[in-house]
Amino acid sequence: MDGCAQALNRWQLPHHVRKGSGSFNPVEDTIKVLTMHASKGLGFPVVALMGVGQIPAEGRDEARLFYVGATRAMQGLLIGVGGDGSFRTRFAII
């Protein structure tokens, strides 16, 4: 999350990092940077899931968490599969 926020700062793009509960305005016209856990119950026009390739493939919790993150997208979904975790082998685009 911090790396994403630093990149958005360099590109001077308006963003909001949500690391926990507190002040969060989902309709504010900014890029939202948050964990898949924190995204539960929210929806966004476009969602980018970065580092999905780093998720281990073992267990159902990881698949459920991926599902939560992916289903936050209402119009578009970008999946970054970089990393050497075994979860990325589930994607045929590799």
C-alpha positions in Angstrom: 0.0 0.0 0.0 2.8 2.4 0.8 4.5 1.7 -2.5 1.3 2.4 -4.4 0.8 5.6 -2.4 4.4 6.8 -3.2 3.9 6.1 -6.9 0.6 8.0 -6.9 2.3 10.9 -5.1 5.1 11.0 -7.8 2.5 11.1 -10.5 0.6 13.8 -8.5 -2.6 11.7 -8.6 -5.2 12.4 -5.9 -5.5 9.4 -3.7 -6.6 8.2 -0.2 -5.0 5.3 1.7 -7.3 3.4 4.0 -5.3 1.5 6.6 -8.1 1.0 9.1 -11.4 2.4 10.2 -11.8 6.1 10.4 -12.5 8.9 8.0 -13.1 7.4 4.6 -15.3 8.8 1.9 -15.9 6.2 -0.8 -17.6 8.8 -3.1 -14.7 11.3 -3.0 -13.1 11.7 -6.4 -9.8 10.0 -5.5 -8.0 6.8 -6.1 -8.6 4.5 -3.2 -5.7 2.4 -1.9 -6.8 -0.3 0.6 -6.5 -3.9 1.4 -8.8 -6.6 0.1 -10.0 -7.0 3.7 -10.9 -3.3 4.0 -12.7 -3.4 0.7 -15.4 -5.8 1.9 -18.9 -4.3 1.4 -17.6 -1.5 -0.9 -17.9 -1.1 -4.7 -15.8 0.8 -7.2 -16.1 1.5 -10.9 -12.6 0.0 -11.5 -10.5 -2.2 -9.2 -6.8 -3.0 -9.6 -5.6 -6.0 -7.6 -1.8 -5.8 -7.5 0.6 -8.6 -6.5 -2.0 -11.4 -6.9 0.9 -13.7 -7.9 2.3 -13.4 -4.4 -0.8 -15.0 -2.8 -0.1 -18.6 -1.8 -2.5 -21.1 -3.4 -3.0 -23.2 -0.3 -6.3 -23.0 1.6 -9.6 -21.4 0.8 -9.1 -18.2 2.8 -6.8 -16.9 0.1 -9.3 -17.7 -2.6 -12.1 -16.1 -0.6 -10.1 -13.0 -0.1 -9.3 -12.8 -3.8 -13.0 -13.1 -4.5 -13.8 -10.3 -2.1 -11.3 -8.0 -3.9 -12.3 -9.0 -7.4 -16.1 -8.6 -6.8 -15.6 -4.9 -5.7 -15.3 -4.0 -9.4 -18.5 -2.7 -11.0 -17.2 -2.0 -14.5 -13.5 -3.0 -14.8 -11.0 -5.3 -13.1 -7.2 -5.3 -13.6 -5.2 -8.1 -12.1 -1.5 -7.8 -11.6 -0.2 -11.4 -11.3 3.5 -10.5 -10.6 5.3 -12.5 -7.9 6.3 -16.1 -7.5 3.5 -17.4 -5.3 1.6 -20.5 -6.4 -1.8 -18.6 -6.6 -0.8 -17.1 -10.0 -0.8 -20.5 -11.7 -4.6 -20.3 -11.5 -4.6 -17.7 -14.2 -4.3 -18.8 -17.8 -2.8 -15.5 -18.9 0.7 -16.3 -17.6 
